[in-house]
Amino acid sequence: MDKSFIFFLIIGAVFFYFVMNVIKDTEMENDPLRDASYQQENQYAQYMKTDSIGQDILDVSFVDPATQIKAWNASPLKTEFLDIFPDFDTMRGFVKNRVRGEELVQKLLQRIDKAEDKFFSGLLNAEQTKQMLEKL
């Protein structure tokens, strides 16, 4: 090989190493500077998992009930759950299959039962029922 080509490769490798270290150092410096909203949005991301068939699940099995509710309210699964309305049977199946955490599952199932009773008895319209399901 030509000496100038080898020299060019060495200079390129040194440049690449330098650039990567500068980027890494910059990222490390900015970690503490992330704003509170970013941390709040991602506070409950640790509870989002993927099950064996590739579906996102919320696994809050080993945390206290208050944290379970907060994680549910911050979860993208909540929006997916509300999109199923007014199919209450599918909503129950969704909770049983995609939410882990006994207390949270029981609260959600009770809320679905109450909302279904009030909706079909005519006490609540569709929007009011959806709001009832949204609040936990």
C-alpha positions as CSV (number, residue, x, y, z in Angstrom):
1,M,0.0,0.0,0.0
2,D,1.0,3.5,-0.5
3,K,2.5,5.3,2.5
4,S,0.2,8.4,2.1
5,F,-2.9,6.1,2.2
6,I,-1.8,4.6,5.5
7,F,-0.9,8.0,6.9
8,F,-4.4,9.2,5.8
9,L,-6.0,6.3,7.7
10,I,-4.1,7.0,10.8
11,I,-5.1,10.7,10.7
12,G,-8.7,9.7,10.1
13,A,-8.7,7.3,13.1
14,V,-7.2,9.9,15.4
15,F,-9.8,12.5,14.2
16,F,-12.6,10.0,14.7
17,Y,-11.4,9.2,18.2
18,F,-11.1,12.9,19.1
19,V,-14.6,13.7,17.8
20,M,-16.2,10.8,19.7
21,N,-14.6,11.8,23.0
22,V,-15.7,15.4,22.6
23,I,-19.3,14.2,22.0
24,K,-19.2,11.8,24.9
25,D,-17.9,14.5,27.2
26,T,-20.5,17.0,26.1
27,E,-23.3,14.5,26.8
28,M,-21.9,13.7,30.2
29,E,-21.8,17.5,31.0
30,N,-25.5,17.9,29.9
31,D,-26.9,15.0,31.9
32,P,-27.4,17.1,35.1
33,L,-28.9,19.9,33.0
34,R,-31.9,18.0,31.8
35,D,-35.0,19.9,32.9
36,A,-37.5,18.8,35.4
37,S,-40.2,18.1,32.8
38,Y,-38.0,15.6,31.0
39,Q,-37.3,13.8,34.3
40,Q,-41.0,13.9,35.2
41,E,-42.1,12.5,31.8
42,N,-39.6,9.6,32.1
43,Q,-40.0,9.0,35.8
44,Y,-42.3,5.9,35.3
45,A,-40.7,4.6,32.1
46,Q,-38.9,2.0,34.1
47,Y,-42.2,0.2,34.6
48,M,-42.9,-0.2,30.8
49,K,-41.9,-3.6,29.6
50,T,-42.5,-5.8,26.6
51,D,-44.2,-9.2,27.0
52,S,-43.4,-12.4,25.2
53,I,-45.5,-11.5,22.1
54,G,-44.1,-8.0,21.7
55,Q,-46.9,-6.0,23.4
56,D,-46.1,-3.1,25.8
57,I,-47.1,-3.9,29.3
58,L,-47.1,-1.9,32.5
59,D,-45.4,-3.9,35.3
60,V,-45.9,-2.3,38.7
61,S,-46.1,-5.5,40.6
62,F,-43.6,-4.7,43.3
63,V,-44.4,-1.0,44.1
64,D,-46.8,0.6,46.4
65,P,-50.4,1.3,45.2
66,A,-49.9,5.1,45.0
67,T,-46.9,4.6,42.7
68,Q,-48.9,2.1,40.7
69,I,-51.6,4.7,40.0
70,K,-49.1,7.4,39.1
71,A,-47.4,5.1,36.7
72,W,-50.7,4.2,35.1
73,N,-51.6,7.8,34.7
74,A,-48.3,8.5,33.0
75,S,-48.4,5.4,30.9
76,P,-49.1,5.4,27.2
77,L,-51.2,2.3,27.8
78,K,-53.8,4.5,29.5
79,T,-54.5,6.3,26.2
80,E,-54.7,3.0,24.4
81,F,-57.1,1.7,27.1
82,L,-59.4,4.8,26.7
83,D,-59.4,4.3,22.9
84,I,-61.1,1.0,23.4
85,F,-64.2,2.6,25.0
86,P,-67.1,1.6,24.9
87,D,-66.2,-2.0,24.5
88,F,-66.1,-2.9,28.2
89,D,-65.2,-6.6,27.7
90,T,-62.2,-5.7,25.6
91,M,-61.2,-3.1,28.2
92,R,-61.3,-5.8,30.9
93,G,-59.2,-8.1,28.8
94,F,-56.8,-5.2,28.1
95,V,-56.3,-4.6,31.8
96,K,-55.9,-8.3,32.6
97,N,-53.4,-8.9,29.8
98,R,-51.3,-5.7,29.7
99,V,-51.2,-4.5,33.3
100,R,-49.2,-6.2,36.1
101,G,-49.8,-5.3,39.7
102,E,-52.7,-6.8,41.7
103,E,-53.9,-3.6,43.4
104,L,-53.9,-1.6,40.2
105,V,-55.6,-4.3,38.2
106,Q,-58.4,-4.6,40.8
107,K,-58.9,-0.9,40.9
108,L,-59.2,-0.7,37.1
109,L,-61.6,-3.6,36.9
110,Q,-63.8,-2.1,39.6
111,R,-63.7,1.3,37.8
112,I,-64.7,-0.5,34.5
113,D,-67.6,-2.3,36.3
114,K,-68.9,1.0,37.9
115,A,-68.6,2.9,34.6
116,E,-70.3,0.1,32.7
117,D,-73.2,0.0,35.1
118,K,-73.7,3.8,35.1
119,F,-73.3,4.0,31.3
120,F,-75.9,1.4,30.5
121,S,-78.3,2.6,33.1
122,G,-78.3,6.0,31.5
123,L,-76.8,7.9,34.5
124,L,-73.8,8.9,32.4
125,N,-73.4,9.8,28.8
126,A,-70.4,8.6,26.8
127,E,-68.2,11.6,27.5
128,Q,-68.9,11.4,31.3
129,T,-68.2,7.7,31.3
130,K,-64.9,8.2,29.5
131,Q,-63.9,10.9,32.1
132,M,-64.8,8.5,34.9
133,L,-62.6,5.8,33.4
134,E,-59.8,8.3,32.9
135,K,-59.6,9.4,36.5
136,L,-58.3,6.8,38.9
